[in-house]
Amino acid sequence: MLHIGPFHADCPVLLAPIAGYTDLAFRLTCRAAGHTGLAYTELLHSRGILEGNRDSLEIARISTDDTPCGVQLYGNDADWFCKAAQWAEGIGAALIDINMGCPVDKVTKTNGGSMLLCDPDRTTRLAERIVNSVRIPVTAKLRLGWSECAITAPRLARQLEEVGIKIITIHGRTTAQRFKGAASLDGIAEVVAAVARIPVIGNGDVDSPEAAVRMIAHTRCAGVMVARAAISRPWVLHAVHGRLLTGRTPPEPTVLEKIRLIRLHFDLMRRFRSDRMAMIVMRGRIAAYGTSLGHVKPFKERIRLMHSPADFEAAMDDLERGVEPAWTSVPHGVFASRTSEQHPIGTTEPDFAICT
Ligand SMILES: Cc1cc2nc3c(=O)[nH]c(=O)nc-3n(C[C@H](O)[C@H](O)[C@H](O)COP(=O)(O)O)c2cc1C
């Protein structure tokens, strides 16, 4: 159980913000695969939102079926940040997350993202303004510091707690590291130790229930956030949660269940974005999804070369027909205990209410 200001989340496993991936369609796909915890939009430029940038508004789309979901904002200017936070509160965000970890030049050149790690006092004042501008909880996602010689996260996290930030997520790498090397469990543990009352969520390299157990045991963090592993295996969040809750890892979905999940993801993209966007995204994603489907090279090639949603359906139908009966006979895993009302897999027209 995570205590986040006024509300409690029953699941300590969070879906990370991942630019280019965690849009509404993908978050709902993860939920259909059993994820019940907190999820985030990808990072959104606070000014871009307010200026009505079409891409930003697409990415900011949230839904009442996708709760709890936070909107992640980046920027450097307190006025823009506060107005964007109020806008997100207005569209129904459960919370606002401040991006303090993005290492990408486009973001750091505007003094946003992980540049905020470099001046903890100024960043704390910025966070305080944002906290005071909305009624919903505000959280922050940090890296350990700009570089190994500039580890600022423990101090910054402590200060952020004092001004009312409700969760700290710490990715156990520095900005200079980007994604190199292993995430530092000791670094995460230092941030946990620096903070007195609010939950600290550990992030970095959690790709299995075992990795989550290891991180929590080593760092005493209150929960874990999963990013890259969810891209190819949206059910990994449910697997991690099951393991943390019961000590046992739920069985992996059957191949047929995975196929249905991919179909659902495609349908949701068509519904919330467009046919064109669904095809562009799925052509790029199929390699990741394919890693857990066995030997499906010709199928992946068909998806990469598809020209229409009908091509996608035909390829999926053929894949489904080729699945061995033993893989499909007994539904188990994340879908076994759910009715079609509880999750949209297997229904042709999931009924998702859109907030914006
Ligand atoms: C393609 C990509 C996009 C990302 N976009 C964001 C983002 O929008 N906001 C953010 O805070 N972190 C972002 N991250 C960082 C992840 O949220 C996470 O901190 C990092 O990938 C480590 O977790 P993992 O080992 O589970 O992948 C991104 C990472 C990747 C690989």
The ligand as an SDF file (V2000), in Angstrom:
LIG
                    3D

 31 33  0  0  0  0  0  0  0  0999 V2000
   12.6880    5.5380  -24.5470 C   0  0  0  0  0  0  0  0  0  0  0  0
   12.6550    6.0610  -23.1410 C   0  0  0  0  0  0  0  0  0  0  0  0
   11.8870    7.1720  -22.8650 C   0  0  0  0  0  0  0  0  0  0  0  0
   11.8320    7.6720  -21.5480 C   0  0  0  0  0  0  0  0  0  0  0  0
   11.0280    8.7360  -21.2840 N   0  0  0  0  0  0  0  0  0  0  0  0
   10.9330    9.2070  -20.0010 C   0  0  0  0  0  0  0  0  0  0  0  0
   10.0310   10.2580  -19.6840 C   0  0  0  0  0  0  0  0  0  0  0  0
    9.2590   10.7560  -20.5130 O   0  0  0  0  0  0  0  0  0  0  0  0
   10.0350   10.7050  -18.3960 N   0  0  0  0  0  0  0  0  0  0  0  0
   10.8370   10.1530  -17.4240 C   0  0  0  0  0  0  0  0  0  0  0  0
   10.8010   10.5930  -16.2890 O   0  0  0  0  0  0  0  0  0  0  0  0
   11.6680    9.1390  -17.7160 N   0  0  0  0  0  0  0  0  0  0  0  0
   11.7170    8.6520  -18.9630 C   0  0  0  0  0  0  0  0  0  0  0  0
   12.5220    7.5790  -19.2370 N   0  0  0  0  0  0  0  0  0  0  0  0
   13.2610    6.9210  -18.1440 C   0  0  0  0  0  0  0  0  0  0  0  0
   12.4280    5.7630  -17.5420 C   0  0  0  0  0  0  0  0  0  0  0  0
   11.2350    6.2360  -16.9750 O   0  0  0  0  0  0  0  0  0  0  0  0
   13.2300    5.0050  -16.4750 C   0  0  0  0  0  0  0  0  0  0  0  0
   13.6120    5.9110  -15.4860 O   0  0  0  0  0  0  0  0  0  0  0  0
   14.4800    4.3280  -17.0390 C   0  0  0  0  0  0  0  0  0  0  0  0
   14.2130    3.7170  -18.2860 O   0  0  0  0  0  0  0  0  0  0  0  0
   15.0250    3.2650  -16.0710 C   0  0  0  0  0  0  0  0  0  0  0  0
   14.0470    2.2860  -15.8220 O   0  0  0  0  0  0  0  0  0  0  0  0
   14.0920    0.8150  -16.5180 P   0  0  0  0  0  0  0  0  0  0  0  0
   15.4200    0.2270  -16.2290 O   0  0  0  0  0  0  0  0  0  0  0  0
   12.9470    0.0750  -15.8810 O   0  0  0  0  0  0  0  0  0  0  0  0
   13.9220    1.0330  -17.9870 O   0  0  0  0  0  0  0  0  0  0  0  0
   12.5820    7.0560  -20.5230 C   0  0  0  0  0  0  0  0  0  0  0  0
   13.3520    5.9350  -20.8260 C   0  0  0  0  0  0  0  0  0  0  0  0
   13.3770    5.4170  -22.1100 C   0  0  0  0  0  0  0  0  0  0  0  0
   14.1930    4.1870  -22.3880 C   0  0  0  0  0  0  0  0  0  0  0  0
  1  2  1  0
  2  3  1  0
  2 30  2  0
  3  4  2  0
  4  5  1  0
  4 28  1  0
  5  6  2  0
  6  7  1  0
  6 13  1  0
  7  8  2  0
  7  9  1  0
  9 10  1  0
 10 11  2  0
 10 12  1  0
 12 13  2  0
 13 14  1  0
 14 15  1  0
 14 28  1  0
 15 16  1  0
 16 17  1  0
 16 18  1  0
 18 19  1  0
 18 20  1  0
 20 21  1  0
 20 22  1  0
 22 23  1  0
 23 24  1  0
 24 25  2  0
 24 26  1  0
 24 27  1  0
 28 29  2  0
 29 30  1  0
 30 31  1  0
M  END
$$$$
